[in-house]
Amino acid sequence: MDRVSAAPWRAFAVLALLLALGEAIAALRGVGVNATSAGWQDLPLLAAIPFALLGCARLVRSAATGISARVVLDALVALVALGVLLDVLLDAVLGRAVGSVDDLMALGYPALGAVLCTVGLVTFAGVGEARRIAAGWLLACFASVGVVTVSGAIAAVSPSAAADVVTGTAWMAMLAFGTLAIAADPGQSTDPDDEVAAVPLLGVVISYCAAFGVVLLLLGGRIAGRPIEPFEAVAASLLLVLTFVRSLVWAADGARLTRQVLRTEAYFRTLVHSAADITIVLDQHGRITWDSGAGSHSHGWTARELEGRRLTEFVHQDDSTELAAALAAGADPDQGRGRTFRLRSRDGRWPRYETVRVVASGALLGPVRGADVTAGSAGLVLHLRDVDDRRETELELERMAYTDYLTGLPNRARLMAALGNARSRAGEGEQSCLLLLDLDGFKAVNDIAGHEAGDLLLVEVADRLRATVRDRDLVGRLGGDEFAVVVRAGLDESTALAERILVELAGVHRSVPTPGADPDLVFDVSCSIGVTELHPADEVPVAVRNADLALRAAKAAGKNCVRRHGETADSATVRRTRLARDLPDALSRGQLRLVYQPVVGTVERRVLGLEALVRWDHPVLGEVSPDEFVPLAEDDGLIVPLQRWVLEQATAELAGLLAEDRDLQLGVNISVRHLQSGSLVPDVAAALARSGVPAGRLMLEVTESLFIGEPDRADGDLQTLHDMGCVISLDDFGRGYSTFAYLARLPVDVLKMDREFLAGIEDDERSAALVHSVIELGRRLSIDVVAEGVETPGQLARLQELGCRYLQGFLLGRPTAPAQLAAVIDAFDAGLLDGPLAPVEVAVPVGE
């Protein structure tokens, strides 16, 4: 035991040692077990009494109730009652008054025995539930001591062998009971929740029984002719007074407990009836004993109608398994959580309930040492939650999540799930197809009649599609004016269904009853349909892409027709599909490479710069130009990682050329999507930092569409790059119509004239005048002008005559791989820039 729990037993150990010491002295003096006269052996016995009181006080103090006024009253009643009983007993046995010390000892020892028994009774009544068994053995131990004292008193007057046997047996019983008390003591709990404060009812019973027993004994003796001694009369009166006081205290306790119970019950009822959950208490036979929702819950049953009936009578027969699983998990509350079943309401409905918690009702009484509380023996307490409204909400949310808000058809998410299921069924041998529909002429409805008219048209198309398809087919809206149908049939039957849809929608000549619109407006709306069969080996996105390709083929065939995937797809469509599918892995597989085209200065007569051009070496289709795959990269969100790789690769290869003392600038094309991503500036800075190339050696080529689509970001990011030292070039100059408005305020250092400017420059004076105006514009704005697409000596000569200093084209240098780039730069033939220059007259507009 711990130190606190062992403290009472240390006091009892001293008590045992003193008793043993007294008997040892009696043995040495040879006075026997029951001495007939007082002596030294009596001193240790008398000294043991305080230690008995100390040990019992510590045991009682360890309980939650402790030593209270009620315990003291019970002790006084028991002490007086035992005193009277001993007086009657000794008077009957001794039959004479006290006349010597020996007679006093003969009366004193029983009195001490009475005190010990009283203390034992109070201890037994006042300790906690956990130490009650140990206190019971201790009471038996003190009772044995009382037997010793009484038999000793009798033997002192009338010595006999029988008294010695009784005394010796009582001593052995005391030792046995004391040992059992120690063995049965579990110790004082350190958890305050294990000890529950309670009214010491056992003490009340003992005190009342002792008091009324003594009074009845005296009255019975008086009736039998035995006179009542003054001491006995006073003691009986005192017992009545103490019992009366104890009754008043008990009444006060009863009133206090009644108020507490009523208050607690009020709290409990308020808490339970205001809770969203329902609590149902079942007995061990599964009958309802209490329902918190009786009379107030939506199920409508009253307490009288529920109590005594089995819960299974109210459960839907299809949910009996769920109820049985919930009840079987009563020993483990977590196992019963989440079980859902339907209970019959009074009006015949079947609302759905979910088990929040299922516990054994015996567990509500608190932990009881040694008790085995099971669901079968103690009943169950079910905490249920009405989830009928929640289920309706979940169904509504699910419907909203998978339903198009405008037409009420399944949306894209629902269609994708249906395609996944159809693909699984296709693996089991069931044929399915996908129809992809796009309305022809729908844009005119929105543009002319307004979006409200377009919404009305979409609703009518949805209604016609519902009426045309079969019940087992699923029609949905992908978005905009695109619809889809998942058909549970083969390709031929699905194509026939698509033809019927065409006929049905061909009659949608919709007049638009829109407020403010012309009532005579009529729109001829039809649709194009692409059909593809679902194969188990193809993922859902592949099936959707195949249907989209078939739809494009239908559009290309003149619209208002049906096309199957693969039967009319041209080579360009097949090639584009293959490139879009293989592009994401091209970079990781090392299929991309860079080539560089020289830019020549006519004054310096050498190669001044290089333009980095990316190429894709497709393992099947061969070399792919940027005009093909760069738009695909922009559409699929791959352009940023692609251009990041180009920046790093190109600057690293330029660093090698600069290390060989070559004076070069590097041009890299920048996509508008890269600028929109917000990562262009850090990507450029990172590439320059890794390669060690000075910022002034890097020229970023942007198109004029960048300034039209993202003017604010173009201003900020390009200005930042310009401040870093990078050269900003405006590529394909002249294709747009708004570039001139930005040239004055944007950080543009170079203009690259589009190759279309050079077409006909040799013999068309208007083209020559246009090129001359651009060159003059660059000179006045201090912007260098580069002519792209120089392919003939005549173009070269005319550009030199017009004053263009920087040229680029196949005539001066073709795109070259990095391995041959140094040799091409060193071997540049400056003689290409020489030759007879015919006089050129340039027609300049008036005022220029």
Summary of the structure (lengths in Angstrom):
residues: 848
radius of gyration: 53.6
end to end distance: 112.9
largest distance: 167.5
contacts: 2624
relative contact order: 0.04
helix: 56%
strand: 15%
